[in-house]
């Protein structure tokens, strides 16, 4: 498995988080062509970042910067949350003295404050990453105590930090917002986790990691975005389109696109490959096909370390158009089972797709009965012990928790009532038929042989294993296979192994179809 989206050697979210999910095998959504047409097939990718250089003086930063702090030794500052206090994490944050905010100048702060009038800082995202604890503090509409304007065009005279919203992300865990809540991003997502950063996007020969192993943040106009959200997003917006926040676009992996990528510069190639493998997550309303990045990477002391070569980025990524992308369907699906029949306790392999990215919340059902502790082996396979049951059952996979949205109400979450990618649809390939496991109730010695008889010894054909165990466990972890074969017409099985002390042993039969 490749390294995840790392920042100074630390992973931003665990491997099974949706940001780190490899979606290269996911099917195309049925309405993908309609959505791409609505975006405009000729609409080009816009890398929404630049190069940060103090030598550029009072030129505005282009991109979303982030600040690195040591949370164990940094003083924390209380921030007044003005707009969304009920949907915020109201905690003090380790804001560094020279914190950089989106919309600042390249050589220092822009005191005009957040807002969209001339000279103001726009969204004014303030991102602070605590390296000691792998925690991010993200603010939307951040304002310094000395800023002259705020979103409401008034000045604060209280000498305190202000912001419209605050979210704290614990990256060592699978951390999500409460359903219905926003974050510093409209979709309720982490901003930092989705940035294209030069410490990842530069080749190893230039000091970068040479790979971006996570999805990237993108925006689309409100005419494309719907008034719903889809996991991992948690928040909807008032919009009129058809694509929910949280939806995923994936760059096609075909000869046309791969030829374009091959002719790009090395940095553009790395970003494009991330779009093919992890895709773009719709995070906010904005300009079409804008992909967000940071204009610089900073080191452990918050100094600039790496910047992009924008001749490479603009000369390469802007060749990609919306028509080179598909909207993908990340709902789980079962395509076949390793066996279509068996007994309770049988270890079954479920094959399909979209089993990863569920943040550990994968559930397997045989009809309405949940299996215990399914093991996700990869995006296309799950191993599970068959629970008790009878007859024939559909084996379905649920990606996500049963968690109704009580804040916005039904309809906001596309997969209501599951917060996740949903549950697989039933089909002919997911049916499993229960077969009773033979059990030998008596064992007798006859002519140096042992003859076992009992219940469930006849039935559908298949290979039988005669086994013994002092303590029957399911699945068969401590069974000793004695011999294989078939039962006679009387339901008896004769085997020649000489077994001592048969009274202390228990004999069982296991039929493998």
Secondary structure, 3 states (H helix, E strand, C coil): CCCCCEECCEECCCCCCHHHCCCCCCEECCCHHHHHHHHCCCCECEEECCCCCHHHCCCECCCCCCEEECCCCCCCECEEECCCHHHCCCCCECCCCCCCCCCCECCECCCCCCECCCCCCECCCEEEEECCCCEEEEEECCECCCCCCCCCCCCCCCCCEEECEEEEEECCCCCCCCCCCCCCCCCCCCCHHHCECHHHHCCHHHCCCCCCCCCEEEEECCCCEEEEECCCCCCCCCCCCCEEECCEEEECCCHHHHHHHHCCCHHHHHHHHHHHHCCEEEEEECCCCEEEECCEEECCCCCEEEECCHHHHHHHHHHCEHHHEEEEECCCEEEEECCCEECCCCEEEEEEECCCCCCCCEEEEECCEECCCCEEEECCEEEEECCCCCCEEEEEEEEEEECCCCCCCCCCECCCCEEEEEECCCCHHHEEEECCCCEEEEEEEECCEEEEEEECCCCCCCEEEEEEECCCCCCCCCCEEEEEECCCCCCCEEECCCCCCHHHCEEEEEEEC
